[in-house]
Amino acid sequence: MVGNSMKKNFFGKLIIPALVIFAVILFISAGGSEKQDKPFNWTLALLNVKTGETLPFSAPIQSGTGEQFRVILNPDSACFAYVIAESSGSDDVAVLFSGPLKANEVWYSPDLVLSPPSGSESLFIVTSKGEQTDLAQRISAFNGNPGVTQRRALMNEVMRIRSGVSQFRESPEKPVLMGAATRGNPNKVEGVEFSGLDTYVKTISIEH
């Protein structure tokens, strides 16, 4: 009987610390999950370089040859971004950015000039919590050999991602002031904030 009592006391002492450790692990895991599930918000703006005004881009923009634009991105958490320009007039594709962005980092595109011939220019902005590995591979292949085959493969991948995310509903867009003034413009810029998804594909169309 004495032996059984000692065993009960011994195992009882083991169980209590084990339960405490288990509870701590659950608490840490829950905190990590909450942090990981934080909504991914980011802001996008299109700036007219000459006037310094931001332009609405929910519908195609009517502009003139010679106008200059700049795309501005500002994520609230670390993410990956891919910015691709496609010109219908010359059938050209250019990768303006591909890679990670830090939380609250402001990225500016180079000035985009509308050149002859007349036509439409499309900007595809892909942002994602994690790296889009297939898209990154298509971009790498295109940069190494910017021929017709690689160009089509790149744009097909962009369309595939866009088709995949279009079935999900994101939070309503809302205008916000971006956290930094643009180069050459001392005033803060009003952009559009997107939230509610882990991956986005936004298209800006400019006709000239």
N, C-alpha and C positions, 0 to 999 in steps of 0.2 A: 504493500500500500504506500509505503514511504517512497519507493522507487517511482510509482505511477504519479504521485503528487509532484515529485521533482521534475518529471518529464513534462507534465502539464505547465508548470511554472516556466520551464525552459522554453517550450514552444510558444507560450503566451508572450514571453519577452521578445521572441523573434517576429511574431506576427505583427505586433504594434509598429515597430520601426519599418517593416516591409510595407504596411498600409500607408504610412506617412510618405515613404519614398514614392510609392505608386501614385499617391495624390499629387505630389509635387510634379511628377512626370506628366500627369494629365493636365495640370495647370499650365505647365510650360508648353505642352503640345497645343493646347487650346489657344494660348497667346500667339504661338507661331502661326497657327491656322488663321487666326483673326487678322494677323499682320499680312499674311499671304493673300487673303481674300479681300484686301483693301481695294475699293473701286479704282480702276485705272482711268484717270482724267487727263486730258491734254487739250491744248488750245491751238487753234490754227488761224492765221491771218494772211490776207493777200493785200500787199501794199502797192499803191501806185507810186513809183519812185519820184516822178516829177512833181506830183501834187502833195505827196506825203499822206494821202488819204487811204484808209482801208476800204476795201470793196466787198460787197456781198457776193457770195459765190455759189449760192444754192441753185442758181439758174445760169445758163451760159452768159458770159460777159461780152458785150459788144464794144470793140475798141478799134483803134486805128494803127496802121503800120508805123513803127517807130516808137510806140509807147513802151515803157519799161515797168516791169513788175518784180516784186520780191515776195517769196513765200517765207513765213515765219512760223516755227514750231516751238512749243513750250510745254513739255510734259510735267506733271506734278510728281511723278515717280520714275525711276529708271525704266527704260524701255528700249526697243529697237525701232528704228525708222528707216523707211526706204522712199525716196522721192524720185520719180521718173517722169521725164517730159517726152511727149510724143507730138510731132508736127505732121498734120495731114498734108500740108502743102508740099513738103519735101520728103515726107515719109521717113524722117529722122527720129531716132530715139536717143535720149541722153540720160544717164544716171547722175542725178544731182547730189544724192546722198545715199549711203548704205552703211548702217552700223548702229552702235549703241548711243543713246543719249542719257545723260545723268538727270537725276531729279532736279526740276526747276531750271535746267539748262535751256537757254534760248538759242535756237539754230536759225541762221539766215541763209537763204539760197543766194547764189550769185544773181546779179541783175539779169532778168530775162527780157530780151529785146524782141519785139515783134518785127520780123524781117519779111521782105517779099519772098515768094508770092503770097497773095492773099489766101486765107484758108482758116483752119481752126487749130488751136494748140490745146493740148490736154495735159494736165498735171495730175499724176496719180500719187497720192500720199498714203502709204501703208504704215501704220503704227501697231505695235504689238508688245504685250508684256514680255514675251519670250522671242528668241530669234526665229525668224522664218527661214529655216535651213534650205528648203528647196528654192525659195526666191533668192537667197544669198548665193546659192550655187549657179543659178541662171544669170545673175548679175556678174559673177566672176567669169563665167564662160563668155558672156557678151563683151565684157571689158577686154578679155584676151583676144577675141575675134568678133568684132562687131559687124558680122555679116547678116544676111537675110534670115538664115536658119536660126541663128542665136537670138536675133531680134524677135522673131516670132515666138520662140520658146519662152523668152522673158515676158513678153506681153501676155501670152497664154497663161503663164503662172499668175500674173497679176489678176487677170480675169477670173481665174479659178478661185483665188482667195476672196475676191469681191463677191463672187457667187455664193461662196460658203458662208460669209458673214451676213449677207443680205437677208437671210431667213431669221436672224435674231433681232430683237427689238432693243435699241439703245435708249437712253434717257433723252428727253427733248433737248435740242440745242439751246444754248443760252449765251448771250453776248457777255464778255468779261474784259476787263482791262488786263493786258499782259504785264508780267512782272518787270519788264525792262523796256526802256526806250529803244527805238531802232536807231541804227547808225545813220547819222545825218538828220535825225528827227528827234528833238529833245522831249517831245511829248510821248506819253505812254500810248500804246496802240490798242485799239479795241479789236479783239479776236472773238472767235466762236469756240466755246468749250464743249467737248464731247465726253460722254461718260456712259457707263453701263455695260461695256463689253471689254473683252481682253484683246481683241484685234479689230482694227478698223481699216477700211479702204475708202478714202475720199477722193473725188474727182473734181478738178476745177477745169472748166472749159472756157476758152477765150477765142472769140471769132473776130477776124480782122480782114 
